[in-house]
Amino acid sequence: MSTRNWDAVDRNPEAAAQYLDVVSRAIGPIKARSIEMLGLQPGTRVLEAGCGLGRDAETIADLVGPGGHVTGTDLSVELIGRALARTAAKRDYLNFKVADIYDLPFHANSFDAARVDRVLQHLDDPAAAVAQLAWVVRAGGRVVLLEPDWESLVVGGVDALVTRAVIGHIADNRHRSGTVGRDLAALLSDAGCHAIQIEVGNLVMPNFETMDYLASLGTALREVVEAGRVSEEAAEQWWARLKQQDVDKCFFGTMTGTIAMAIVSG
Ligand SMILES: C[S@@+](CC[C@H](N)C(=O)[O-])C[C@H]1O[C@@H](n2cnc3c(N)ncnc32)[C@H](O)[C@@H]1O
């Protein structure tokens, strides 16, 4: 997902909103599968934590409402403001609150299910966040997590050493938990959940320009050059070849996202 600085999202909400919409279109089928894994029924009470613009919360609300209820939470005042403004007509069964995932303002057993989509990657302590989700969901309810593993990102036809430096930098330095996608099963188990199911979604990038926008490859390349880990010359060649692949229509770039579902234990 994003290499954007989500701590500063309220300083440039327009760019953040545009980015979220582009990613959502790119990973639409993976998102849809993660929503399916919530096992929703009419009447289900759902928490969507770190909901951003609240579009997934709205999709879920349309599946469970009006007898059910969905609450979307996010740290960003701006994104929650947009979610509230867009969904006023659904307020009886869809609401949004500004809230930190580390400190959810709900009692134990408040929800039948909780979902998180590309939020844990931005946290220093994903385990604390997953423990909060398991706390607010009733025993027997579901927690679904969807997160990337930035080290799974590959591009082809270019210098593999430069690629490794750039991808390692994106995973380790541009995200707080950039490889959390591989840890989801362990995190759910540590939070006291059972019956864990894992699926992996593969995102094939349509072209280099899109991959650069989604993964901020150019920024990461500049940073590894500044850190002295890649020479200017090697970086320029790597970048020029990838751009040429778009002209020649031979770009290959992929990355994976993990979906994990588990049942909260009694
Ligand atoms: C990559 S976006 C994903 C947004 C949304 N889930 C989606 O699928 O479009 C990450 C979101 O996590 C939110 N976020 C980051 N840290 C958070 C925290 N500690 N508590 C709640 N939300 C947080 C950001 O404000 C941002 O909206």
The ligand as a Tripos MOL2 file, in Angstrom:
@<TRIPOS>MOLECULE
LIG
   27    29     1     0     0
SMALL
NO_CHARGES

@<TRIPOS>ATOM
      1 C1         -3.2680    3.4690    3.6920 C.3       1 LIG1
      2 S1         -4.5410    4.2280    4.5130 S.3       1 LIG1
      3 C2         -5.8660    3.0220    4.3660 C.3       1 LIG1
      4 C3         -7.2380    3.6380    4.5600 C.3       1 LIG1
      5 C4         -8.4100    2.6960    4.3610 C.3       1 LIG1
      6 N1         -8.3710    1.5620    5.2350 N.3       1 LIG1
      7 C5         -8.5270    2.2360    2.9260 C.2       1 LIG1
      8 O1         -8.5420    1.0220    2.6660 O.co2     1 LIG1
      9 O2         -8.6130    3.0800    2.0380 O.co2     1 LIG1
     10 C6         -4.0760    4.1260    6.2050 C.3       1 LIG1
     11 C7         -5.0750    4.8000    7.1310 C.3       1 LIG1
     12 O3         -4.6940    4.5100    8.4870 O.3       1 LIG1
     13 C8         -4.9630    5.6600    9.2590 C.3       1 LIG1
     14 N2         -4.1800    5.5490   10.4970 N.ar      1 LIG1
     15 C9         -2.8330    5.6040   10.6420 C.ar      1 LIG1
     16 N3         -2.4950    5.4460   11.9330 N.ar      1 LIG1
     17 C10        -3.6630    5.2780   12.6250 C.ar      1 LIG1
     18 C11        -3.9800    5.0700   14.0130 C.ar      1 LIG1
     19 N4         -3.0270    5.0090   14.9420 N.pl3     1 LIG1
     20 N5         -5.2730    4.9550   14.3650 N.ar      1 LIG1
     21 C12        -6.2520    5.0300   13.4100 C.ar      1 LIG1
     22 N6         -6.0150    5.2230   12.0970 N.ar      1 LIG1
     23 C13        -4.7300    5.3490   11.7050 C.ar      1 LIG1
     24 C14        -4.5720    6.8160    8.3500 C.3       1 LIG1
     25 O4         -5.1340    8.0420    8.7550 O.3       1 LIG1
     26 C15        -5.1090    6.3260    7.0130 C.3       1 LIG1
     27 O5         -6.4410    6.7190    6.7910 O.3       1 LIG1
@<TRIPOS>BOND
     1     1     2 1
     2     2     3 1
     3     2    10 1
     4     3     4 1
     5     4     5 1
     6     5     6 1
     7     5     7 1
     8     7     8 2
     9     7     9 1
    10    10    11 1
    11    11    12 1
    12    11    26 1
    13    12    13 1
    14    13    14 1
    15    13    24 1
    16    14    15 ar
    17    14    23 ar
    18    15    16 ar
    19    16    17 ar
    20    17    18 ar
    21    17    23 ar
    22    18    19 1
    23    18    20 ar
    24    20    21 ar
    25    21    22 ar
    26    22    23 ar
    27    24    25 1
    28    24    26 1
    29    26    27 1
@<TRIPOS>SUBSTRUCTURE
     1 LIG1         1 GROUP 0 **** ****
